[in-house]
């Protein structure tokens, strides 16, 4: 962020900037380790204890307070019932039976048939193969639990999201009201609302579903509204000019025209839901996420990898099916429709009646092979790769992480605060400076100042790495169509993967450390940044590039003097998004030794006496996010005008 | 004959307090720019009057920003006019309630759009039948009528295609068929051919002329292209900055431009194609031989060239036996040479 923020236009600013940093360094030497507001791992502030008390009080009054009795408990019950119902269908023993209502054969058949109907036979084949693979991995029930939760969250998200989206698409006022709310929901790091939710809805499926809902509904709302809004004005006018009523125009023109885009929104919602459902394992949501979390806590890379792979398989299947559904008109021939229905019906009946079709049992145990393989690769990597990987790790740790962390976390709080406010003022003027000052005050109030600074250091390092990667790869992609064609699908796939999954291979390579968490965050955030920068470079007017070439510029000169300056809007946007993505991985990073705020949150979930501290850490992450978001946006504004 | 459409003092102002603005004579007298500077409002249409006769092809011509598209949208209230009256078959449509307005749109007039406005998820046949569908016409009848107009506009064989499988010209034929399907009294065209390439545009213009002849509907046609206006229009209204500059037939505009703006506009028009003899004839002089050939005053100059240059005496311009004037080589050459 700091690198991006240095404004180019005013020649004196870099000097002032250097002056501030220099003064900071000098004062750091003088005041080192004074007033750092450090707080031990098990120490609590009065605020944390107070939150604990509130938590206890809420817990005690859960079944007597009318707000709970008639509101929160009702919501929890309805959602629990819904999730339990889906689980009873496909995942958990139910209705006095030792197995779910529909066994593996039935589920596979339904998945295949639905895919066939909406996405064609290739995708149907992929879906069947994918689901069978989940069974062969020995993770059938876990996968079905994850699928149940995802389905429940998606259904509720769409029930809420699509009508809201239509409303926002039709009414400017609704659009104006909803947009900032959605912005807030999406920029807020996901797990932050996990803790408060557990306060109201207890841990378990209901909280997990609601958390997933908060994360997954915004894309459905946003994309539906966007789809309705981008139906060409002439098309709507043509319908009106023929005397259609508003309802007729909505049903016959707007919705059908927007259908494809809305299906893409559903795709986004499903993918968001899947990645959130796995993270919701932190609050005891059942399924694959739980397997990963447990394995990560015991550093059992083999098991974590196997379950991570299952999440990826599920993600790929769901993504392909919905993407294909959005891309083409498709009508299944009548015979295929009825034939498919018949076969599916038979399979469902078999899986209801016979144990072999209900419970996935196989002589081919791929799961244990994968676990062993992953463990073996890990051990090999840990034995033989450290020469390279440790070198890289040490380099980044010593050159970037340690100095920045020392500077931020070992300076007195007032010094850091002064520097941040001064920089904010330089970047954006009075308002960002005030926002920063308020955010700093809030961080101090959470009692987690030093942890926040450590997290800030890691976040900045990760963002710098993201931007380096983003500029190099993004410029390459923006200038070469071939590179774009080759790299973009990889980035798309990387974005589809749930956040947890990134951790596994890096955990194997770098073991639990701050560095591992940073690298996982970089891998998580880089695809977005790369894409934004690539699109920005591509959007630079070809005429300008041509003119520059005609004047005899070298490629390097064209990149540095024409394309990057003209794409600076994209650069600041990439930095902004990169920061937010990195920040949203902080808690996940807490699982693999990132420490600081991420660890505080994770510990808060698992240990009752740290509940308040965890909640405060969640708030601190949001505050950091707000501060960095406002700053980069102010920088973007200043820089692009 | 009574006009089908009669527009009086029509105003459309975009911006805050639009209705108060048009109530003030002082503000109405301001130029567009002055009004913009003083009130922040944009007057797109300013006090427009005109009549359209039954069966007429009435063209509104103006450059971009002249207010012509807003004007045509006001006529069907796709854009709500700020003030004025629009009499349609004796009824002020500005007073129509939403239901009556829908009825009018369903039965009395329809519109063809510059960017077609087709529904991408429907076949050609279903696009054409859309207007009938929202009126509640049963499916079988809809299909029959759609087929009729599809044949009429020359789209036979493409009924099952989707719009994105058709060329621009074909797509606009679909738009035309859709507008014709409801058998309206008046067709509005909003720059329907501007998005098409020149050759296709020429075809489509001929198509509209043919349809106008065959179905005899009243048509109001918006364009920014003077040659299109001259080719199609029985009468042409020239708009500038939201105001009417001149209304008249093509030869009136070329022969007697109302001001420098119109004069400048028509300067490059090949006059021999537009002007008739009545615009170039002169009173007979005493020394003229008056026993030459006779021609009607409505003869276009281009068609008179051969007769006039071929005769060794001046050609007499005669209507109902009355001698209006004469045309000699000098006058003809003046027009033809002036074009060079």
Boltz contact constraints between the chains, C-beta under 6 A:
constraints:
  - contact:
      token1: [A, 234]
      token2: [B, 113]
      max_distance: 6.0
  - contact:
      token1: [A, 234]
      token2: [B, 115]
      max_distance: 6.0
  - contact:
      token1: [A, 234]
      token2: [B, 117]
      max_distance: 6.0
  - contact:
      token1: [A, 235]
      token2: [B, 117]
      max_distance: 6.0
  - contact:
      token1: [A, 237]
      token2: [B, 78]
      max_distance: 6.0
  - contact:
      token1: [A, 238]
      token2: [B, 113]
      max_distance: 6.0
  - contact:
      token1: [A, 238]
      token2: [B, 117]
      max_distance: 6.0
  - contact:
      token1: [A, 241]
      token2: [B, 76]
      max_distance: 6.0
  - contact:
      token1: [A, 241]
      token2: [B, 78]
      max_distance: 6.0
  - contact:
      token1: [A, 241]
      token2: [B, 105]
      max_distance: 6.0
  - contact:
      token1: [A, 241]
      token2: [B, 111]
      max_distance: 6.0
  - contact:
      token1: [A, 242]
      token2: [B, 131]
      max_distance: 6.0
  - contact:
      token1: [A, 243]
      token2: [B, 102]
      max_distance: 6.0
  - contact:
      token1: [A, 243]
      token2: [B, 105]
      max_distance: 6.0
  - contact:
      token1: [A, 243]
      token2: [B, 106]
      max_distance: 6.0
  - contact:
      token1: [A, 244]
      token2: [B, 134]
      max_distance: 6.0
  - contact:
      token1: [A, 248]
      token2: [B, 134]
      max_distance: 6.0
  - contact:
      token1: [A, 256]
      token2: [B, 121]
      max_distance: 6.0
